[in-house]
C-alpha cells in the first residue's frame, strides 16, 4: 500500500494534492452539492510550473459524471500532459452519504484513461448498514482528511 500512496505524478504525491486547501475545499463543495442536488459532481487537478491548480466542482447529472468528456472540455491549455488527478462524487443517498465508492469505479480506475493519474472518489462517512464490505474494497485506499464530513478514496490502477 505504501508504494501506491508514495506514487508521484508530475512530481506531485497524494499528500501534495490533499494538502492544497483550495483543492480540498473543491472536494467539500462537490460533496455538499452532490448531496443537496442529487447529481454527480467532479473535477480535475493539474500541475503547471510546479504549482497544483484545479477545475471543479462541475455538475454532472443524476446518474453519472463523464470524466473523459469533462477533462477534454475543461482542461486548461497545456494541461493534457500535466494532469495529476481526476475526482467525482456520487449523488444518491446510498453512495453520497455512505463510505462506499461505486463498484464501477474499480473498472474506471483500471482503464488506460486514468492509469496515469490519481483517481479519487468522494463519499460520505457513514458506514453501510451491517458494515458490509463492497466488491473489490481492497482496491480502494482511504486517504480521508480528519475532521472532514466526507471521505476521499484513492483508487489505484
VENQUIVEN-V713862 format. One record per residue. N is the residue number from 1. PHI is phi as a letter, one per 40 degrees, with the letter a starting at -180 (none if undefined). NEAR is the number of other ideal C-beta (glycine too) atoms within 10 Angstrom. D_FIRST is the distance of its C-alpha to the first C-alpha in whole Angstrom. Layout:
BEGIN
n: {N/N}
phi: {PHI/PHI}
near: {NEAR/NEAR}
d_first: {D_FIRST/D_FIRST}
END
This chain:
BEGIN
n: {1/2/3/4/5/6/7/8/9/10/11/12/13/14/15/16/17/18/19/20/21/22/23/24/25/26/27/28/29/30/31/32/33/34/35/36/37/38/39/40/41/42/43/44/45/46/47/48/49/50/51/52/53/54/55/56/57/58/59/60/61/62/63/64/65/66/67/68/69/70/71/72/73/74/75/76/77/78/79/80/81/82/83/84/85/86/87/88/89/90/91/92/93/94/95/96/97/98/99/100/101/102/103/104/105/106/107/108/109/110/111/112/113/114/115/116/117/118/119/120/121/122/123/124/125/126/127/128/129/130/131/132/133/134/135/136/137/138/139/140/141/142/143/144/145/146/147/148/149/150/151/152/153/154/155/156/157}
phi: {none/d/c/c/c/c/d/b/b/f/g/b/b/d/c/c/c/c/c/c/d/c/c/c/c/c/d/c/c/c/c/c/c/c/c/c/b/f/b/c/b/a/a/a/b/b/b/b/f/g/b/c/b/a/b/h/c/b/c/c/b/c/b/a/b/c/d/d/c/d/c/d/c/b/c/c/d/g/c/d/c/b/c/b/a/b/a/a/b/c/c/c/d/c/b/c/c/b/c/a/c/c/d/c/c/c/c/c/c/c/c/d/d/b/c/b/b/c/b/b/b/b/b/c/b/c/c/d/d/g/g/c/c/b/d/g/d/c/c/b/b/c/b/c/b/d/g/c/c/a/b/b/b/c/b/c/c}
near: {8/6/7/13/13/10/14/10/18/17/10/21/15/21/11/19/24/19/12/17/8/9/21/17/12/23/24/16/15/26/25/16/19/29/20/10/12/13/20/26/27/27/26/24/27/24/20/13/5/8/9/19/16/20/17/22/25/18/15/22/11/10/10/15/25/14/21/12/10/19/21/10/9/14/16/12/6/9/18/11/9/19/19/25/24/24/28/29/29/29/25/16/12/12/18/25/18/19/18/24/26/17/11/10/23/20/11/19/25/16/11/7/15/20/11/12/21/26/26/25/23/26/25/21/12/13/11/12/8/6/6/9/10/15/8/15/13/10/16/22/15/10/16/17/13/4/5/14/10/22/21/21/22/23/22/18/17}
d_first: {0/4/5/5/6/9/10/14/16/20/19/17/14/13/14/17/18/17/20/22/25/27/24/22/26/26/23/25/28/27/26/29/31/29/30/34/35/33/32/28/28/25/25/24/22/24/24/28/29/26/26/24/26/26/28/28/28/30/32/31/33/33/31/29/28/28/25/27/30/29/28/30/33/32/30/32/34/31/28/28/26/24/23/19/18/20/20/22/23/25/28/29/29/27/24/25/26/23/19/19/18/21/20/21/18/16/19/20/16/17/20/21/22/19/16/17/17/14/15/16/17/19/21/23/22/24/22/24/27/26/22/22/19/19/18/15/13/10/10/10/8/11/11/15/18/20/23/23/24/22/18/16/13/11/11/10/12}
END
